[in-house]
Amino acid sequence: MSLVDLNVWVSALDDPCKISRRTWYINIYNCDGSILRWCDRNYAVIPAPCGHRRIRVPPGCYRINAVWSFRLGNGFYYVNHFTDSVIVQACCGEHKCITLFNPSAHRCGRIFLAAVQDAVAQDAVAKDAAQAANEGIQQVLRAIPEPMRPFELGNLDEMEKQVRALEERGLQKEDLEAFEPRPQG
């Protein structure tokens, strides 16, 4: 069995095309949600100085994310402590290059509020509890600066509008075939 080389990178705050300069801690999970354990080693909280770490793992399917320190340095930071997760199908002898996205607190807050609204619509959360959560999160989001670049928040409203329009009219054959490979020639 040959190992898989994972090159794990973490994006910079407010710039997904650059790499973070801080130390992150990478976590590799099995598909059942448990931390990968192999050869008496837990693949959790693996230091990634300057937002990068090369890690060798056995073949498998993994969920990978990263976290940074929970201590506040000098000044303030308005970001999430956790990156988004990525799923990796790691096959024998492969080299995988993975970039974990470092979302802002604004994006996480907006997505959380949308999830709360969905829970209310499904009668899973009381409206008064959702209203209190909404007011509190909105107050926090108003108190911190929004990301400087629009890529992270700019498409959320438009994406919702487009999904709702597709769902209202129903998926059409051309919607499903739009991104299928087409024969050349």
N, C-alpha and C positions, 0 to 999 in steps of 0.2 A: 504494500500500500504506500503510495506517495502522498506527501502532505500538500496542503494548499497554502500558498502565500497570500495573505490578506494585507494590502496596504490601505490602512484606514486613515482618512483625513477628516478634519472638522472644519466647516466653513467659518469664515470670519463673521462677526456680528454685522448685520446690515449689508453684507456683500458676499453672496454665495459663490462668487468666482474667485475669492481669495481665501487663504487658509488662516485660521486663527493662530495667534501667537502665544496663547496661554496654554497651560498644561490641562489636558482633559483626562478623564479616566474611562476607558472603554470597557464595555460589558458585552459578552457573547453568550447568547441563550440558545438552548436547544428548542425544538419546535414545541415541546411540552411546557415551555416557560421556565424551565430550570436553567441555572447557569451551567455552561459547558464545563465538564470536569473530565480531564483526560490526563493520563500518566501522573496521577496524584497532584494535578494542578487545577485550580479553579480559574477560569477565564473571566474574572470579574475585577473591576477597578484596576485595569492595566494602564499605567501611566503613559500618556501620549504627549510628550513635551512639544511645544510649538505646533500643536494640533495634528500630529502625525505619529503613527506607530505601525511597524511591520510586525505581523503576528502569523505564526505558522500553526495551522489547525488540521485535524483529520478531516477527510471528506464528510460532508453533511449539509443539511439545510439549517441555517442559523438566522436569528434576529440579533442585530447589532445596534447598540446605541452608546451614547457617552454622557457623562455628567462632569461638571466642574466643581471646584471646591464650594462648600457652603459657607465659607468665611468671607466677609466683606473686606476688601482691601481698602486702599485709599480712595475716597470718593464714593460714588454711587454707580450701580449698574442696573439697567432696565431690561434684563433679558431673562430667559428661562434658564434654569440650571441644567436642563436636559435637552439633548438633540432629538430630532425626529429619529425614528427607527428605520432600518432598512432590512429587507429579507435577502439573504444571499444563498444561492445554490452553489455550493463549493464542491467541485468535482476533482478527482485525483489529478495531481500535477498542475492544476491551474494556478494562474496568478490573477487575483481580483483586486481592482482598484475601486475603493468605496469612499464616497464623500458624504458625511453626515451633516445635515442642515441644522444650523444653530438658529432657532426661531426667536423672535422677540416676545416679550410679555404681552404686547398688543395682539399679536396673532393668536397666541394661546388663549388670551382672554376672550377674544371674539369667537373662537371656535368653541370654547367652553360655554359661552352664553347661548350659542346656537344649539348645543347639545341639551342645555337646560330647557330651552323652548321646545325642542322635540320631545323631551321627557314630559313636559306639561301636556302637549298635544296627545300623548299616549296615556294620559292619566297616571303616570308613574311618579310624578312630583306634584305637590299641592301648589296652586297658583300663588298663594301668599309667600310660600318659601322661595319660589322661583323669582317673584318680584323683589324680595329682599336681597337675594343673590345678585340679581341684575343691577339693582341700585348700588350695591357695594362694589361690585366689579367695575361698573361704569365710573364710579367715583375714583377708584384706583387708577383706571386707565386714563382718566382726564388729568391725573396728577403727574404722570410720567410722559416723557417725550415720545412721540410716535417715531417709527423708523424713518430715516432720512430718505430712503429710496422707496418708490412705490411698489416694487415687485411683490413684496410680501403681503401687503394688505390690499393693493390696488385691484386685484382680480377677484376677491372674495364675493363682492356683491354681484359682479357680472357673471361669475360662475353660477351662483345661485339662480339668477334670472334665466340663464340658458338651460340649466337642468330643469327648472320648473316648466319652461316652455316645451322642452322635449317630452316631459312626463304628461303635460296636459294634452298634447296632440298625439301622443303615443309614438313609440319608436317605429321608424320606417325602415324598409330594407336598405335604402341609401345611407341611413345613419349607421347601420351595422357594417356596411361594406366600404364606407368612406376611407378607412385606413388599412384596408387589405392590400397586400402587394398586387400590383397590376402587371400583366405580362409585358415584356419589353418587345418592341419591334413592330 
